[in-house]
Amino acid sequence: MKKIFGVLMILLVTFTLSGCKDVDYINIDNDELRTFLDDSENYQFVDVRTSSEYYKERIDGFNYNIDYYLLDEDDDHSDLDKLDKTIPVVIMCNSGNRSVSAALIFLDEGFETVYNLEDGIQGWDGETE
């Protein structure tokens, strides 16, 4: 009887864990970002720095600016409604810290694929506007 119970427990745990979906953001570097920007119609680019940071300097192609600090405070995350959750989103900030937290919010809100520019605009070696 103990063996049957043990086998049933193992099967239960196996099926329970196999049903869990491990969703996480994907870090990208500058070369990968260039590839995404060249194929921009298949991605959404979101800068999560403050609006003053965004208008001071930005990477061409990042057409959405959603302030992370407002996003973090806003429980309904209504700013994300203007984005399509089925299209991959690329997130960047100043150094890569806020964008990691923002990526987790995007995933919690149901975005299917989320990329994070590892070192943010500080690590970007391309041109800016």
Beta strands, then each sheet from edge to edge (+ up, - down):
strand 1: 26-28
strand 2: 44-47
strand 3: 64-65
strand 4: 89-92
strand 5: 114-117
sheet 1: 1+ 5+ 4+ 2+ 3+
end
